[in-house]
């Protein structure tokens, strides 16, 4: 599976690890399955912070329309659940930076607050900081 989604062991945020070649058709269905599975969990709420690790991903097959579909689905999910603010820390590599910037562009009207990081530790600190 090219996108692995799990709750971090601290229980304070969830991690999405993107690895290998990513295709448009995989992104939205994987997020739908994850959100559906955890909607009623006491361990997770929809506004739970996310650490998106894109450092091992190949986005060469992802199109602008595929990225916009993901961003629009996630944004509409947040709005349906009354989420007004959600943190997403994104770890990028040189190969994934463009895809991350496209996603940030498509979520400009979303409650998602996105920041880019080179360090997993700095990303986790930002996600768990209450200010």
Buried (B, 14 or more C-beta within 10 A) or exposed (E): EBBEBEBBEEEEBBBBBBBEEBEBEBBBEBBEEBBEEBEEEEEBEBBBBBBBBBBBBBBEEBEEEBBBBBBBBBBEBBEEBEBEEBBBBBBBEEBBBEBBBBBBEBBEEBBBEBEBBEEBEEBBEBBBEEE
